[in-house]
Amino acid sequence: AGRDLPASASAFACLLTGQTTKRYQSGFVHLILKHLTNLGFIDPALLYDSPFTDFHCHCVEGGFSPGDVKQLVSVLNTVRENAAA
């Protein structure tokens, strides 16, 4: 039971709004959206496994600031909680 892509994309809009997005970041978020569309949620721990680690050798921290990583994990946790409800 996946999520609808527009609903998933809106959940991440705040993460990429108002900043210059690097190709890595866009690709990483696109991969998250693809997984959300297929699965409905993602455990944030999966961001440290392939295919997410294929984007950067330092995982998610390699391409995002600590604040962005915290926000990304928060969004994923909210999506997971909403999927369980």
C-alpha positions in Angstrom: 0.0 0.0 0.0 2.1 2.8 -1.3 1.5 6.5 -1.1 0.4 8.8 -3.8 3.3 10.7 -5.4 1.9 14.2 -5.0 1.1 13.6 -1.3 4.6 12.2 -0.8 6.3 15.1 -2.7 4.5 17.7 -0.7 5.8 16.1 2.5 9.4 16.9 1.3 8.7 20.3 -0.3 9.8 22.0 2.9 13.1 20.3 2.8 14.2 21.6 -0.6 12.4 24.9 -0.7 14.4 28.1 -0.4 17.8 26.6 -1.0 19.9 25.7 -4.0 19.4 22.0 -4.5 22.3 19.9 -5.7 21.8 17.1 -8.2 22.6 14.5 -5.4 19.9 15.9 -3.1 17.3 15.9 -5.8 18.2 12.4 -6.8 18.2 11.2 -3.2 14.8 12.8 -2.5 13.4 11.3 -5.7 14.6 7.9 -4.6 12.8 8.4 -1.3 9.6 9.4 -3.1 9.9 6.3 -5.3 10.1 4.1 -2.3 7.3 5.9 -0.5 5.1 5.5 -3.6 5.8 1.7 -3.7 5.9 0.9 0.0 4.0 3.7 1.8 6.7 4.5 4.3 10.5 4.1 4.9 12.2 3.4 8.1 14.9 6.2 8.4 17.5 3.5 9.2 17.2 2.4 5.5 18.8 5.7 4.5 22.1 4.1 5.5 21.7 1.1 3.2 21.8 0.6 -0.5 20.4 2.0 -2.8 20.5 5.2 -0.7 24.2 4.8 0.1 24.9 4.5 -3.6 24.4 8.3 -3.9 27.3 9.3 -1.5 29.9 7.3 0.4 29.0 9.2 3.6 25.3 8.3 3.4 22.7 10.9 3.8 25.1 13.1 5.9 27.4 13.4 2.9 24.9 15.4 0.9 22.7 17.2 3.5 23.4 19.5 6.4 22.8 18.1 9.9 19.6 20.2 10.1 18.3 18.9 6.8 19.1 15.3 7.9 17.1 15.9 11.1 14.2 17.3 9.1 14.3 14.5 6.6 14.1 11.9 9.3 11.3 13.8 11.0 9.3 13.8 7.7 9.9 10.1 7.3 8.8 9.4 10.9 5.6 11.5 10.4 4.8 9.6 7.1 5.3 6.3 8.9 3.1 7.3 11.8 0.4 8.5 9.4 0.6 5.2 7.5 0.1 3.3 10.7 -2.9 5.3 11.7 
